């Protein structure tokens, strides 16, 4: 430091000197990099949790809809080739059966995840 800078520091009042010290960062670049890395990790963790929840939700939708589509296609085949007429009771029964099997598969998957977490 130059002598003139030291004289200027000595002339500062206590409050001005403390403000100057607070404004100066004594952290090394490594510490700053670590802080920025921690911030990046938090952002990535939030982003990953969103992606994980989105994937889980779409998986549940597929589990719920796939039995419905399968049973409705079976209904279509039965009506077209076997019965040759529409049967509303069979349609309602197959829709409820598809919903039940879809919810049951979601329940089994959730129950299986809880077992793995323990």
Helices and strands as residue ranges (DSSP letters): H 3-11, H 14-23, H 29-77, I 78-83, H 88-117
